[in-house]
Amino acid sequence: MVEDWVSQANTRQRKGRAGRVNPGFCFCLYTQHRYKNLMRPYQVPEMLRMPLEELCLQIKSLSLGYIKPFLMRAIKPPQEEAIASTLSVIYVVDMIFLIYIYIF
């Protein structure tokens, strides 16, 4: 779990839910300055928020094909350098794990 500010779109949605079924209020714990100048208009896609290593391992575990071509088909794909770096980290960790198993 990572604490992060919600987007402006999220705040409008939450405000619209207050009082929909019963009378209600929406209390916002941020300033008007933060809302107008610092909050993103829309939420960043989850694919770009979560650790890329975790996403790559999920793609492999679900047998969705090769990782890089699969990720590049997304509407907003991660940067190619980030994918390459992540794949090299996964490869190194896999090699260390195999060596550990072989020794013990």
Backbone hydrogen bonds, N-H to C=O, Kabsch-Sander energy under -0.5 kcal/mol:
donor,donor_aa,acceptor,acceptor_aa,energy
8,Q,40,R,-2.9
9,A,41,P,-1.4
11,T,7,S,-1.8
12,R,8,Q,-2.1
13,Q,9,A,-2.0
14,R,10,N,-2.4
15,K,11,T,-2.4
16,G,12,R,-1.9
17,R,13,Q,-1.2
18,A,14,R,-1.1
20,R,17,R,-1.8
27,F,25,F,-0.5
28,C,26,C,-0.6
35,Y,31,T,-2.2
36,K,32,Q,-2.6
37,N,33,H,-2.8
38,L,33,H,-0.6
38,L,34,R,-1.9
39,M,34,R,-2.0
48,L,45,P,-1.4
49,R,45,P,-0.8
49,R,46,E,-0.9
50,M,46,E,-2.3
55,L,51,P,-1.6
56,C,52,L,-2.6
57,L,53,E,-2.3
58,Q,54,E,-1.9
59,I,55,L,-2.2
60,K,56,C,-2.0
61,S,57,L,-2.6
62,L,58,Q,-1.9
63,S,60,K,-1.4
64,L,59,I,-2.2
70,F,66,Y,-1.5
71,L,67,I,-2.6
72,M,68,K,-2.3
73,R,69,P,-0.7
73,R,70,F,-0.7
74,A,71,L,-1.6
83,I,79,Q,-2.0
84,A,80,E,-2.5
85,S,81,E,-2.4
86,T,82,A,-2.3
87,L,83,I,-2.6
88,S,84,A,-1.9
89,V,85,S,-2.0
90,I,86,T,-2.5
91,Y,87,L,-2.2
92,V,88,S,-2.4
93,V,89,V,-2.5
94,D,90,I,-2.3
95,M,91,Y,-2.3
96,I,92,V,-2.5
97,F,93,V,-2.3
98,L,94,D,-2.4
99,I,95,M,-2.4
100,Y,96,I,-2.4
101,I,97,F,-2.4
102,Y,98,L,-2.2
103,I,99,I,-2.2
104,F,100,Y,-2.3
